[in-house]
Structure formats: C-alpha cells, structure tokens
Amino acid sequence: MQARTSDPEQDGWWHYKRSLASRVTVLTTLAVGLTVAFVALGAYVTVRVQMQSTLDAALLDRAERAAQTSTLAELNRAEFPSWAFGAADVRIAFLNAVGRGRSIDGAGEIPLGTPELEVAAGKRAHSIRTLDADGVRYRVVTVPTQEKGVALVIAQSLSSQEQVLDRLGLVMLCFGLAGVIVAGLAGWGVARNGLRPVRRLTAKAEEIARTDRLTPIKVEGTDEIARLSTAFNSMLVSLDASRDRQRQLIADASHELRTPLTSLRTNLDLLIQADASGGLPPAARSELLEDVRAQIDEMTTLIGDLVELARDEHGSHVVATVDLADVLDRAITRVRRRAPGVSFDVRARDWWVTGEEASLERAVTNLLDNAAKWSPDGGTVTVRLDEGVLTVSDEGPGIAEADRPKVFERFYRSEESRAMPGSGLGLSIVRQTALRHSGWVDATAAPGGGACLTLTLPGSPTPPAAE
C-alpha cells in the first residue's frame, strides 16, 4: 500500500487559505465572542453569588430573631400554612437532637441531615445549605432555639431566584449573540475599509507584473499602510532607475563595441583582399596587424569593464578589513609595468577600510591608469594617501571645468579623449566602488595644471583589532 504524501498547499491551516479580510473578521468575531462570554459568565456568577449571599443573610437574620420569640413553643405544637407567615415559599420546621423533626406548615418533610442535627445538639451555631425536597430546591437555615435540644429550621424556596437567574442567563445569551453578530459585521466593515489600501497595492503589483508599467500609487494618510505604500513607491522608483541604467548600459555597450568591431572587420577584409591580390608590403602588413591587435585589446578592456560593472551591481562580495596603503602599493606595482615611461611619487599612510579588497584595488588601479595615460613621457604622477583621502595628480592637459562633473559617468569621453585608448568605464567603476563603500570621488585641477582625482573612503588609521 502506498503511503499518502502530505501536500502543504492542501494540508495547511484553513484560515491561511481565506482572504485577509475574512481572517480579520473571523478573528475579530472570535475575540469579541470570547470577551462577551467571559463578561457574561462573570456577571452571571457575580449576580448568583450576590443573590445567594443576600438570601443567606436574610434567612439567618429571620431565623435568629424567630428563635428568640416567646411564641415559638406555641408554633411547635400547632400547624399553620405557609401563607399565614406572609410567604408561601417559606417552610418552617423544628428538629430535636435525636433527629425527630416536625414541619408546622403540614407540607412534606425536608430531608435534613448531620449539619442540622449538630445545630440541635448545640455543636454548631447555625448551618446554611441547599437541599432538594419534592423536586424543589430550598435554601435551608438552621439555628438553635431557647428550648434546649431543639433547632428551628427555615427553608426558603429558590424557585423565584432560579427564575430570575434563568431569565438573566437568557438575556445575556441573546445580547451576547447579538453583540457577536454586530462585532462580526463591524469587523467585516472595518476589514473591508481598512484593507482597501492593501487591495489597491495588490492590484498595482499585479498590474505591474502584467503590463511592466512602473507607475507609483497614491499614498493616503500616515499609518503603516501609508508607509508600506511609500516604500513600495520607492521600490518602483529604484526599479525604474535600475531598468533605465540597464538599458543605457546595453545601448552604450553596443555603441562602444560597434566601433572596434567595424574597424576590426575592415582591417581583416583589407588583409584578405591584399592576400588575394599578391599581399601587402611587410611594413604595411605589420602596421595593419598591429592595428588589429590594438583593436582586440580595446575590445578586451571594454568587455572586462562591462563584466566588472555587472559583477559590482549583481554579484556577491566578500567583505573584510583592508589596508588601503597595501592596496595602493600593489596597484602602483602593476601600473608601473604598464607605463614604464612615467614615474610615480607616492606617499601613503595606513588607512583601514571595511570592504572588498578586489574592488578597491581595481578602483585604485583605474585612477593610476588614467593618470598614466594622460601623463607625457617622463612625466610624474603624484599619489598621496592621508586619512582616507587618496589623491592622484598627473601632468597632462587636465580636465575642462565643464567636463569634471561628467568624467565619472559611464562611457563618457571628452572631445580630447576620443582619440585616446580606453572604454570610458574606468572612472565609472571608481565611482561605483566608492559609493558602495560609503565614499565619494571628485575631479579637480592639479596645482601643476593637470588633473587631480580624489577618492575618499571612511575608515580608521588603525585596524579594528588594535583599537
């Protein structure tokens, strides 16, 4: 026999399959119902106890006063109906110490017991309890009389009290049910009205999933739902901006890749045509192949920068405590090999940053590569690292003031730099790395007339373990 497998979607709690409004209504109704039930039960018990306490006090007072009257012996030898005492629901009897009892109203006997015998024998001051006689419940009070060995028994019927309690219970039940029904209707109305912003938010999310239109929703009020709507709108704005950046990245990448691809194809076609017609001179052929190699290097750099941007935006990062001075030292070593004609004047003090070491090294390397690219042969790149501020100054032509706010944008290249090699993504990677590490970048003019790029990162002059 194959065992039945449990389906979480079918075996889950039933209320999770209902709408939120119906769940709020059910929970509100249950809460109100339990509250009404406890209040009604408490009121019923309180009234019952209070009525019985009042009845006991009244019966005991009446019995004690009756036991002190001089006519009690007359009552013991005669029979009087209950109505003669002004109360048809009251029964009076005498009980001696040997257990003989006599009812003076001529009605049936009340089943008395040990508590009443103890009162007649003088062992107890009085007794009060509830007894059944002929299907009627009585509250029985027993007190000693002036005659030794005889006790007076007064029994008060509880029929009227029970009728009052029954009516009280019925009234409370009716009003409780009415209250539960009203609470259910009120809960449904409150849930419908209170959850209207949630339904609107749900409908908007479904519309976005269906139409891909990122239109913000209207925010009403300042409650939690309004805060949720505001957060949802902020998410839409961020999603729209991310989508725009993605589209811009694809458009710019396709535009930037088209130029080297076109040049590469043209050069390859020229080589094929030249080989078909006898070939090019060695010098021209070498120049053409060098141009092809440069275009391949440009494409490789561009693709690497695009991968780096995509990794920074969507990848996971290993965060650790990094000494920025060590990162700078490794970057200087790498750039010196690529730019042997440029000298580097470096002064750095330790600065510990919490972040991703590989991204920081790539950003610092890009700053140094940019300075080396614009420095003339024999020029000097000045590098300073002090209190988390890394400045890289070159001796090149500098950056025009109008271009300085744009040099960190993706694929931006000024008129002067269009003839220079590069992808236009290096400084964009620097800015993105800085922002991800809670820092910032800036471009100004160097004192010698070149460009001065500044990378500022928050951190500490000593490692956290040494603080």
C-alpha positions, 0 to 999 in steps of 0.5 A: 500500500502506498503511503499518502504524501502530505501536500502543504498547499492542501494540508495547511491551516484553513484560515491561511487559505481565506482572504485577509479580510475574512481572517480579520473578521473571523478573528475579530468575531472570535475575540469579541465572542470570547470577551462577551462570554467571559463578561457574561459568565462573570456577571452571571456568577457575580449576580448568583453569588450576590443573590445567594449571599443576600438570601443567606443573610436574610434567612439567618437574620429571620431565623435568629430573631424567630428563635428568640420569640416567646411564641415559638413553643406555641408554633411547635405544637400547632400547624399553620400554612405557609401563607399565614407567615406572609410567604408561601415559599417559606417552610418552617420546621423544628428538629430535636437532637435525636433527629425527630423533626416536625414541619408546622406548615403540614407540607412534606418533610425536608430531608435534613441531615448531620449539619442540622442535627449538630445545630440541635445538639448545640455543636454548631451555631447555625448551618446554611445549605441547599437541599432538594425536597419534592423536586424543589430546591430550598435554601435551608437555615438552621439555628438553635432555639431557647428550648434546649435540644431543639433547632428551628429550621427555615427553608426558603424556596429558590424557585423565584431566584432560579427564575430570575437567574434563568431569565438573566442567563437568557438575556445575556445569551441573546445580547451576547449573540447579538453583540457577536453578530454586530462585532462580526459585521463591524469587523467585516466593515472595518476589514473591508475599509481598512484593507482597501489600501492593501487591495489597491497595492495588490492590484498595482503589483499585479498590474505591474507584473502584467503590463511592466508599467512602473507607475507609483500609487497614491499614498493616503494618510500616515499609518503603516499602510501609508508607509508600506505604500511609500516604500513600495513607491520607492521600490518602483522608483529604484526599479525604474532607475535600475531598468533605465541604467540597464538599458543605457548600459546595453545601448552604450555597450553596443555603441562602444563595441560597434566601433572596434568591431567595424574597424576590426572587420575592415582591417581583416577584409583589407588583409584578405583582399591584399592576400588575394591580390599578391599581399601587402608590403611587410611594413604595411602588413605589420602596421595593419596587424598591429592595428588589429591587435590594438583593436582586440585589446580595446575590445578586451578592456571594454568587455572586462569593464562591462563584466566588472560593472555587472559583477559590482551591481549583481554579484556577491562580495566578500567583505573584510578589513583592508589596508588601503596603503597595501592596496595602493602599493600593489596597484602602483606595482602593476601600473608601473609595468604598464607605463614604464615611461612615467614615474610615480611619487607616492606617499601613503599612510595606513588607512583601514577600510571595511570592504572588498579588497578586489574592488578597491584595488581595481578602483585604485588601479583605474585612477593610476591608469588614467593618470598614466595615460594622460601623463607625457613621457617622463612625466610624474604622477603624484599619489598621496594617501592621508586619512582616507583621502587618496589623491592622484595628480598627473601632468597632462592637459587636465580636465575642462571645468565643464567636463569634471562633473561628467568624467565619472559617468559611464562611457563618457569621453571628452572631445580630447579623449576620443582619440585616446585608448580606453572604454570610458568605464574606468572612472565609472567603476571608481565611482561605483566602488566608492559609493558602495563603500560609503565614499565619494570621488571628485575631479579637480585641477592639479596645482601643476595644471593637470588633473587631480582625482580624489577618492575618499573612503571612511575608515580608521588609521588603525585596524579594528583589532588594535583599537 
